Amino acid sequence: MKLYKGFLHFLITLVSTFAFLMGWVTLAHSLKPAQPVKQEALAPLDPLPPVGLVSSSSSNSGLQLFSQASRPRARSMFVTRGS
């Protein structure tokens, strides 16, 4: 049993080292990132239009309002009832 356990530790160490080295080689030979773009070459963006107040009419303008709960929950979700 001790021989088997020692062999298993050696095998895990060997495979882990091999996987680490293969990952290192793969990343070392990967493509290099492109050169960064200069800020002068980018066109400025137009400002966003302001969001108007949402009216209470029946028209749906694509906006959804979400109300927050007025009181927080009394109990936590992770409370256990065990001893």
Steps between C-alpha positions, in 0.01 A plus 500: 500500500784741583667424165173560315443830685854618424462406132168687486656815651788479252263450207282798600809718541636393162172559316444837671850619408457381142162678469645822644792495254274425203275794595803724530625396154153548351467851641856591403434410135156660478430808291608829643235770559451771238643845548266733694298752300586864557222718640530750213401229250167435673200711402318660793156361579186712498348564843203288598158664499353561846249253632166672550263440785287191459137598474218298652330456164441160348771542237797270537820687421722198557597603853425280795479627855592268783390583850711402796353327799406745773631275781793262495435134566467412865703178475808414308479236229779302663346453842484134593249356738730231633666502837 
